[in-house]
Amino acid sequence: MPEKKIIIIGAGPGGLAVAMQLTEQGHTVHIYEKAAEIGGRTALLKQDGFSFDLGPTALNMPNVITALFTECHRNVQDYIKLVSLDPLYSLYIDDIIFNPSPDPIKTKQEISRLFPGEEEHYDRFMRDNAKKMIYLLPLWQESFTSLWSVFQLRTLRALPSLTLGNHLVDELAKYFEDKRLRLAFSFETKFLGMSPWETPGAFSVIPFAEHYFGVFHIIGGINRLTNAMSEIVRENGGEIHLGQRVQQINTASKEITSITLESGEIVEGDYFFLNADYAYTMSHLFSESKAPISLKKLSKKKYSCSGFAMYIGLNTTLPLNVHTVIFPEDFRVHMDEIMHQLIIPKDLSIHITYPAAVDKTMAPPDMSTLRILVPVPNNMSSIDWEQERPAMRARIIKTIEEKLNIENLESHILTEKIITPFDWEDDYHIFKGAIFNLSHQWSQLGPLRPNKTPSIKNMKIVGGSAHPANSLPFILESANIAVRKFNEQK
């Protein structure tokens, strides 16, 4: 294919993965990012000598990243240092603390200790989901350019593995009798913006992947990965324009002709990749008459929950593992309050990231950081977060102190930053503050996700809203799909 000028909107991992591959192929690539930092939601947040990952803090399925770097003739180990976490995380569920390991023998011992008799069920779960993943992998890599692509042979072969009609809790009930153990293998769905009682059963491969491949921390944080990706883009001659917000996308004859920056500069290009928040871009960057999707259709789509995030620098260290999850008393009621009632849940679910357990680079000596994420309703709700913010903060601190037996956490806080759903929408341009993008029910999977738009010929969509799903490995797969379809065009 002749060299083309590629414009990418957004310097998140999806856009950077596209840029890595296309600069490697010799194309001229320009990335325009509104923020002053690389990474989008995987950016680095620095405050008073402390460093935080803005968004994702854990990495799984590192084989996807290794493959991307290898494709670009790089060794990922030259750029980042991965630490395999053991335990994967500490789960505080009712009266137990469950610490699963990437070592299946240790996990079975832990299950035997807490859930006697269930350890053999774990073996069956892992065997069955290993087979399921073999069939589902081709679907994750399928472009699904139309509904007809569902009827391809490899898609039809995978149908039994999709367990159509089953939700995740139904799948897990085939293996685990104890409801607490089912929760331990389904809590990740909140990071898909859904309840396990509504998540398709096919997503049982996500807890399988964490147990099989492991969960990893990157020294310095996940942001080190996106910065490494940007280094490769620049080494290949690509340009990344930070602090350059795209104000409008200009179209003519079913093609994007150019983008207009906030400064007024107009930038033309041959092909465009959208890595910014999908719904926000469709509703804000196109003129309403030329938007590829109407605001009415956008409003009918299902969006994930949001998150109340706290970034805290401490003058001490704590006896915590890298990841700790505090479960509410009734997880089903909790998710219903967030996803359907659109109210602040009566009982909180709290995900705490504590890098200092394995990484001394993100805080001054003898100090540490906490990244705290609490799922809450998105901005489809009527919650006034400016009013609720102080009470929510106090509840989170109190819950952590009580559940983790930490005395007077407040007295050790040197610095903090809070991001509410309002902030995610206003400051980070995330539609309705839905930080996990479009939710993942059957009506919004595969060909029903916004992988492309028929009304725009020279644009591809990458990121958490595109196929296959919203998590870092899947976002990188969305970039692989977009690049492959771009290369197939004449």
C-alpha positions as CSV (number, residue, x, y, z in Angstrom):
1,M,0.0,0.0,0.0
2,P,1.4,3.5,-0.8
3,E,2.4,5.6,2.1
4,K,-0.5,7.5,3.7
5,K,-0.8,10.3,6.2
6,I,-2.5,8.8,9.2
7,I,-4.3,10.9,11.9
8,I,-5.0,9.2,15.2
9,I,-7.2,11.0,17.8
10,G,-6.2,10.0,21.3
11,A,-2.8,8.7,22.7
12,G,-4.3,5.9,24.7
13,P,-3.0,2.3,24.3
14,G,-5.3,1.6,21.3
15,G,-4.1,4.6,19.3
16,L,-0.5,4.0,20.3
17,A,-0.7,0.3,19.2
18,V,-2.1,1.4,15.8
19,A,0.7,4.0,15.5
20,M,3.4,1.5,16.4
21,Q,2.3,-0.9,13.6
22,L,1.7,1.8,10.9
23,T,4.9,3.6,11.5
24,E,6.7,0.3,11.3
25,Q,5.0,-0.1,7.9
26,G,6.3,3.3,6.8
27,H,3.3,5.4,7.0
28,T,3.3,9.0,8.3
29,V,1.5,9.0,11.6
30,H,0.3,11.9,13.7
31,I,-1.4,11.4,17.1
32,Y,-3.3,14.3,18.6
33,E,-3.9,14.1,22.4
34,K,-5.9,16.7,24.4
35,A,-4.0,16.0,27.6
36,A,-0.4,17.0,28.4
37,E,0.5,13.3,29.1
38,I,0.7,10.1,27.1
39,G,-1.8,7.3,27.8
40,G,-5.3,8.5,28.0
41,R,-6.9,6.6,30.9
42,T,-3.5,4.8,31.4
43,A,-1.7,8.1,32.0
44,L,0.6,8.9,34.9
45,L,-0.8,11.2,37.7
46,K,1.9,12.9,39.7
47,Q,1.3,14.9,42.9
48,D,3.6,16.1,45.6
49,G,6.3,13.5,44.9
50,F,3.9,10.6,44.6
51,S,3.0,8.8,41.3
52,F,-0.3,7.1,40.5
53,D,-1.8,5.2,37.6
54,L,-4.8,7.3,36.6
55,G,-6.8,4.3,35.4
56,P,-5.9,0.6,35.0
57,T,-3.4,-0.7,37.6
58,A,-3.1,-4.4,36.7
59,L,-2.0,-6.2,33.6
60,N,-3.0,-9.7,32.5
61,M,-2.5,-11.7,29.3
62,P,1.0,-10.1,28.8
63,N,1.4,-12.4,25.7
64,V,-0.7,-9.8,23.8
65,I,1.8,-7.0,24.6
66,T,4.8,-9.3,23.8
67,A,3.3,-10.1,20.4
68,L,2.7,-6.4,19.6
69,F,6.3,-5.4,20.5
70,T,7.6,-8.4,18.5
71,E,5.6,-7.4,15.5
72,C,7.5,-4.1,15.7
73,H,10.8,-5.8,16.0
74,R,11.2,-4.9,19.7
75,N,11.7,-6.8,22.9
76,V,9.2,-5.7,25.5
77,Q,11.6,-6.5,28.3
78,D,13.9,-3.8,27.0
79,Y,11.2,-1.2,27.8
80,I,9.3,-2.4,30.9
81,K,9.8,-4.6,33.9
82,L,6.9,-7.0,34.8
83,V,6.4,-8.4,38.2
84,S,4.1,-11.5,38.6
85,L,1.9,-11.0,41.6
86,D,1.4,-13.7,44.2
87,P,-1.2,-13.6,45.4
88,L,-3.1,-12.3,42.4
89,Y,-5.2,-10.2,44.8
90,S,-6.7,-10.3,48.3
91,L,-10.5,-10.7,48.3
92,Y,-12.4,-9.7,51.5
93,I,-15.7,-11.5,51.1
94,D,-18.0,-11.7,54.2
95,D,-15.9,-13.4,56.9
96,I,-13.0,-14.7,54.7
97,I,-9.9,-13.4,53.0
98,F,-9.3,-15.3,49.8
99,N,-5.7,-15.0,48.3
100,P,-5.6,-16.9,45.0
101,S,-2.2,-17.5,43.4
102,P,-1.0,-17.9,39.8
103,D,0.3,-21.3,41.1
104,P,-2.6,-23.7,40.8
105,I,-1.3,-25.9,43.6
106,K,-1.3,-22.9,46.0
107,T,-4.7,-21.8,44.9
108,K,-6.2,-25.3,45.4
109,Q,-4.7,-25.3,48.9
110,E,-6.3,-21.9,49.6
111,I,-9.6,-23.1,48.3
112,S,-9.3,-26.3,50.4
113,R,-8.7,-24.2,53.5
114,L,-11.6,-21.8,53.0
115,F,-14.0,-23.9,50.9
116,P,-13.3,-27.6,51.7
117,G,-14.2,-30.0,48.9
118,E,-14.3,-27.2,46.2
119,E,-10.6,-27.6,45.2
120,E,-11.3,-30.3,42.6
121,H,-14.0,-28.1,41.1
122,Y,-11.3,-25.5,40.4
123,D,-9.4,-28.0,38.3
124,R,-12.5,-28.7,36.2
125,F,-13.2,-24.9,35.8
126,M,-9.6,-24.4,34.6
127,R,-9.7,-27.3,32.1
128,D,-13.1,-26.4,30.7
129,N,-12.2,-22.7,30.3
130,A,-8.9,-23.5,28.6
131,K,-10.9,-25.2,25.9
132,K,-13.3,-22.4,25.8
133,M,-10.5,-19.8,25.3
134,I,-9.2,-21.8,22.3
135,Y,-12.5,-21.3,20.6
136,L,-13.0,-17.8,21.7
137,L,-9.6,-16.4,20.7
138,P,-10.4,-16.4,17.0
139,L,-13.6,-14.4,17.8
140,W,-11.6,-11.8,19.7
141,Q,-9.4,-11.4,16.6
142,E,-12.3,-11.3,14.1
143,S,-13.1,-7.9,12.6
144,F,-16.9,-8.5,12.5
145,T,-17.4,-5.9,9.8
146,S,-21.1,-6.9,9.4
147,L,-23.7,-9.2,11.0
148,W,-23.0,-11.7,8.2
149,S,-19.5,-12.3,9.6
150,V,-21.2,-14.1,12.5
151,F,-21.9,-17.0,10.1
152,Q,-18.2,-17.7,9.3
153,L,-17.1,-21.2,10.0
154,R,-14.8,-20.3,12.9
155,T,-17.6,-18.3,14.5
156,L,-20.1,-21.1,14.2
157,R,-17.5,-23.5,15.7
158,A,-17.3,-21.2,18.8
159,L,-21.0,-21.1,19.4
160,P,-21.1,-23.9,22.0
161,S,-18.4,-22.1,24.0
162,L,-20.4,-18.9,24.1
163,T,-22.9,-20.6,26.4
164,L,-25.7,-18.6,24.9
165,G,-28.5,-17.9,27.4
166,N,-26.3,-18.3,30.4
167,H,-25.0,-15.5,32.5
168,L,-21.7,-15.7,34.3
169,V,-23.2,-16.7,37.6
170,D,-24.9,-19.6,35.8
171,E,-21.6,-20.7,34.4
172,L,-19.9,-20.5,37.8
173,A,-22.7,-22.4,39.5
174,K,-21.7,-25.4,37.3
175,Y,-18.4,-25.5,39.2
176,F,-18.6,-23.9,42.6
177,E,-21.2,-24.5,45.3
178,D,-20.2,-21.7,47.7
179,K,-21.6,-18.4,46.6
180,R,-18.5,-16.6,48.0
181,L,-16.3,-18.6,45.7
182,R,-18.5,-17.7,42.7
183,L,-18.0,-14.1,43.6
184,A,-14.3,-14.5,43.7
185,F,-14.4,-15.7,40.1
186,S,-16.8,-13.0,38.9
187,F,-16.0,-9.7,40.6
188,E,-14.0,-8.6,37.5
189,T,-17.2,-8.0,35.6
190,K,-17.6,-4.7,37.4
191,F,-14.7,-3.6,35.3
192,L,-16.7,-4.4,32.3
193,G,-19.3,-2.2,33.8
194,M,-21.8,-5.0,34.4
195,S,-23.1,-7.3,37.1
196,P,-22.2,-11.0,36.9
197,W,-25.9,-11.7,37.0
198,E,-26.1,-9.9,33.6
199,T,-22.7,-10.6,32.1
200,P,-22.7,-13.3,29.3
201,G,-21.4,-16.7,30.5
202,A,-18.6,-16.6,27.8
203,F,-16.8,-14.1,30.0
204,S,-15.8,-16.9,32.4
205,V,-12.6,-16.8,30.4
206,I,-11.6,-13.6,32.1
207,P,-11.1,-15.1,35.6
208,F,-9.6,-18.1,33.9
209,A,-7.0,-15.9,32.1
210,E,-6.0,-14.2,35.4
211,H,-5.4,-17.5,37.0
212,Y,-3.7,-19.1,34.0
213,F,-1.5,-16.2,32.8
214,G,-1.3,-14.4,36.1
215,V,-1.7,-10.8,37.1
216,F,1.2,-8.5,36.7
217,H,2.4,-5.1,38.0
218,I,4.7,-2.9,35.8
219,I,7.4,-1.2,37.8
220,G,6.5,2.5,37.7
221,G,2.9,1.7,36.9
222,I,0.9,0.8,33.8
223,N,1.8,4.2,32.4
224,R,5.3,2.9,31.7
225,L,3.8,0.6,29.0
226,T,2.1,3.5,27.1
227,N,5.2,5.6,27.5
228,A,7.2,2.7,26.0
229,M,4.8,2.4,23.1
230,S,5.2,6.2,22.5
231,E,9.0,5.8,22.4
232,I,8.6,3.2,19.6
233,V,6.2,5.4,17.7
234,R,8.7,8.3,17.9
235,E,11.7,6.0,17.1
236,N,9.8,5.0,13.9
237,G,9.3,8.7,12.9
238,G,5.7,9.2,14.2
239,E,4.7,12.4,15.9
240,I,2.7,12.8,19.0
241,H,1.1,16.2,19.6
242,L,0.3,16.6,23.3
243,G,-2.0,19.3,24.6
244,Q,-3.7,19.5,21.2
245,R,-7.4,19.0,21.7
246,V,-9.4,18.1,18.6
247,Q,-12.3,20.5,18.4
248,Q,-14.1,19.2,15.3
249,I,-13.9,16.4,12.8
250,N,-14.6,17.6,9.3
251,T,-16.3,15.4,6.7
252,A,-17.3,15.5,3.0
253,S,-18.6,12.8,0.7
254,K,-18.6,10.1,3.4
255,E,-15.0,10.7,4.3
256,I,-13.1,12.6,7.0
257,T,-11.2,15.3,5.3
258,S,-9.5,17.0,8.2
259,I,-9.6,17.8,11.9
260,T,-9.8,21.2,13.5
261,L,-7.7,21.7,16.6
262,E,-8.7,24.0,19.5
263,S,-6.1,26.4,18.3
264,G,-8.0,26.8,15.0
265,E,-5.3,24.8,13.0
266,I,-6.8,22.5,10.4
267,V,-4.9,19.2,9.9
268,E,-5.6,17.1,6.8
269,G,-5.1,13.4,6.5
270,D,-5.7,10.3,4.3
271,Y,-7.0,8.0,7.1
272,F,-8.2,8.5,10.6
273,F,-8.3,6.3,13.7
274,L,-10.6,7.2,16.6
275,N,-9.1,6.3,20.0
276,A,-10.9,8.9,22.0
277,D,-14.0,8.0,24.0
278,Y,-16.5,6.8,21.3
279,A,-19.8,8.2,22.5
280,Y,-18.2,11.6,23.5
281,T,-16.6,11.9,20.1
282,M,-19.7,11.1,18.2
283,S,-21.7,13.5,20.3
284,H,-19.2,16.4,20.5
285,L,-16.7,16.3,17.6
286,F,-19.0,15.9,14.7
287,S,-21.6,18.4,13.7
288,E,-25.0,16.9,14.6
289,S,-26.1,16.7,11.0
290,K,-22.9,14.8,10.0
291,A,-22.4,12.6,13.0
292,P,-22.0,8.9,12.0
293,I,-24.6,8.0,14.7
294,S,-27.5,10.1,16.0
295,L,-27.6,11.4,19.5
296,K,-30.9,9.5,19.9
297,K,-29.2,6.2,19.0
298,L,-26.3,7.0,21.3
299,S,-28.7,7.6,24.2
300,K,-30.3,4.2,23.7
301,K,-27.0,2.3,24.1
302,K,-26.1,0.7,27.4
303,Y,-23.2,2.2,29.2
304,S,-21.0,1.0,32.1
305,C,-21.0,2.3,35.6
306,S,-18.6,5.1,36.6
307,G,-16.1,5.2,39.5
308,F,-15.3,7.4,42.5
309,A,-11.5,7.4,42.5
310,M,-9.1,8.5,45.2
311,Y,-5.4,8.9,44.8
312,I,-3.7,9.1,48.2
313,G,-0.1,9.6,49.2
314,L,0.8,8.3,52.7
315,N,3.7,9.1,55.1
316,T,3.9,5.4,56.0
317,T,3.7,1.9,54.6
318,L,0.9,-0.7,55.1
319,P,0.8,-4.5,55.3
320,L,-1.2,-4.9,52.0
321,N,-0.8,-6.8,48.8
322,V,-0.8,-4.9,45.5
323,H,-4.5,-5.5,44.9
324,T,-7.2,-5.7,47.6
325,V,-10.9,-5.9,46.9
326,I,-13.5,-5.3,49.7
327,F,-16.8,-6.8,48.8
328,P,-20.2,-5.4,49.8
329,E,-22.5,-7.6,52.0
330,D,-24.8,-8.3,49.1
331,F,-23.0,-7.9,45.8
332,R,-26.1,-8.5,43.7
333,V,-28.1,-5.7,45.4
334,H,-25.0,-3.6,45.2
335,M,-24.7,-3.9,41.4
336,D,-28.5,-3.4,41.0
337,E,-28.2,-0.1,42.9
338,I,-25.4,1.0,40.6
339,M,-26.6,-0.2,37.3
340,H,-30.4,0.0,37.5
341,Q,-31.5,2.1,40.4
342,L,-28.7,4.6,39.7
343,I,-28.2,5.4,43.3
344,I,-25.1,5.5,45.5
345,P,-24.9,2.0,46.9
346,K,-25.7,1.5,50.6
347,D,-22.7,-0.9,50.9
348,L,-19.5,-0.1,49.0
349,S,-17.3,-2.3,46.8
350,I,-13.7,-1.0,47.0
351,H,-10.7,-1.9,44.9
352,I,-7.4,-0.8,46.5
353,T,-4.1,-0.7,44.6
354,Y,-1.0,-0.6,46.7
355,P,2.1,-0.7,44.4
356,A,4.6,-0.3,47.3
357,A,4.1,-4.0,48.1
358,V,6.4,-4.8,45.1
359,D,7.4,-1.4,43.7
360,K,9.4,1.3,45.6
361,T,9.5,3.8,42.7
362,M,6.0,5.4,43.0
363,A,6.4,7.1,46.4
364,P,9.3,8.7,48.5
365,P,11.3,6.4,50.8
366,D,9.3,4.8,53.6
367,M,6.1,6.2,52.1
368,S,3.4,4.7,49.8
369,T,0.4,5.3,47.6
370,L,-3.2,4.1,47.5
371,R,-5.3,4.1,44.3
372,I,-8.9,3.5,45.5
373,L,-11.7,2.9,43.0
374,V,-15.3,2.5,44.0
375,P,-17.9,1.6,41.4
376,V,-20.8,4.1,41.3
377,P,-23.6,5.0,38.9
378,N,-22.7,6.9,35.7
379,N,-24.1,10.4,35.0
380,M,-27.3,9.0,33.7
381,S,-28.2,9.3,37.4
382,S,-29.3,12.5,39.2
383,I,-26.6,12.3,41.8
384,D,-25.0,15.6,42.6
385,W,-21.3,14.6,43.1
386,E,-20.2,18.0,44.3
387,Q,-22.6,17.6,47.2
388,E,-22.0,13.9,47.8
389,R,-18.2,14.0,47.5
390,P,-17.3,14.7,51.2
391,A,-19.6,12.1,52.6
392,M,-18.5,9.5,50.0
393,R,-14.9,10.2,50.9
394,A,-15.5,9.7,54.6
395,R,-17.4,6.4,54.0
396,I,-14.6,5.0,51.9
397,I,-11.9,5.9,54.5
398,K,-14.0,4.5,57.3
399,T,-14.8,1.2,55.4
400,I,-11.1,0.7,54.6
401,E,-10.1,1.3,58.3
402,E,-12.7,-1.1,59.6
403,K,-12.5,-3.9,57.0
404,L,-8.6,-3.9,56.8
405,N,-8.0,-3.2,60.5
406,I,-6.0,0.0,59.7
407,E,-6.0,2.5,62.5
408,N,-6.4,6.2,61.7
409,L,-5.6,6.1,58.0
410,E,-6.6,9.7,57.8
411,S,-3.7,10.9,59.9
412,H,-1.2,9.4,57.4
413,I,-2.5,11.2,54.3
414,L,0.0,13.7,53.0
415,T,-1.7,14.4,49.6
416,E,-4.8,13.3,47.8
417,K,-6.8,13.8,44.6
418,I,-10.4,12.7,44.1
419,I,-12.1,12.2,40.7
420,T,-15.9,11.9,40.6
421,P,-18.1,10.8,37.7
422,F,-18.6,14.5,37.0
423,D,-14.9,15.0,36.6
424,W,-14.5,11.9,34.4
425,E,-17.0,13.5,32.0
426,D,-16.0,17.2,32.3
427,D,-12.2,16.9,32.6
428,Y,-11.5,13.6,30.8
429,H,-14.3,13.8,28.1
430,I,-15.8,10.4,29.0
431,F,-19.5,10.2,27.9
432,K,-21.7,10.3,31.0
433,G,-18.6,9.4,33.1
434,A,-19.0,5.7,32.0
435,I,-15.3,4.8,32.6
436,F,-15.6,1.3,31.2
437,N,-17.3,2.4,28.0
438,L,-20.2,0.5,26.4
439,S,-21.3,-2.4,28.6
440,H,-20.9,-5.9,27.4
441,Q,-24.3,-7.6,27.0
442,W,-25.0,-9.6,23.9
443,S,-26.7,-6.7,22.1
444,Q,-23.4,-4.8,22.2
445,L,-20.8,-7.5,21.4
446,G,-19.0,-8.6,18.2
447,P,-20.6,-7.0,15.1
448,L,-22.9,-4.9,17.3
449,R,-20.0,-2.9,18.8
450,P,-18.9,0.2,16.9
451,N,-15.9,-1.2,15.1
452,K,-16.5,1.0,12.1
453,T,-19.2,3.2,10.7
454,P,-20.6,2.8,7.2
455,S,-21.1,6.5,6.8
456,I,-17.4,7.2,7.1
457,K,-15.1,5.3,4.7
458,N,-11.7,6.3,5.9
459,M,-12.1,5.9,9.7
460,K,-11.6,3.0,12.1
461,I,-12.6,2.9,15.8
462,V,-10.2,1.4,18.4
463,G,-10.3,1.2,22.2
464,G,-12.6,0.0,24.9
465,S,-15.8,0.7,22.9
466,A,-14.7,-1.3,19.9
467,H,-14.7,-5.1,19.5
468,P,-13.7,-7.2,21.4
469,A,-14.0,-5.6,24.9
470,N,-12.8,-3.1,27.4
471,S,-9.6,-4.2,29.0
472,L,-6.0,-3.6,28.0
473,P,-5.3,-6.8,26.1
474,F,-8.7,-6.5,24.3
475,I,-8.0,-2.8,23.5
476,L,-4.7,-3.9,21.9
477,E,-6.6,-6.6,19.9
478,S,-9.0,-3.9,18.7
479,A,-5.9,-2.0,17.3
480,N,-4.7,-5.2,15.6
481,I,-8.0,-5.6,13.9
482,A,-8.2,-2.0,12.8
483,V,-4.7,-2.2,11.3
484,R,-5.4,-5.4,9.5
485,K,-8.6,-4.0,7.9
486,F,-6.8,-0.9,6.9
487,N,-4.1,-3.0,5.2
488,E,-6.7,-5.0,3.4
489,Q,-8.1,-1.9,1.7
490,K,-7.0,-1.2,-1.8
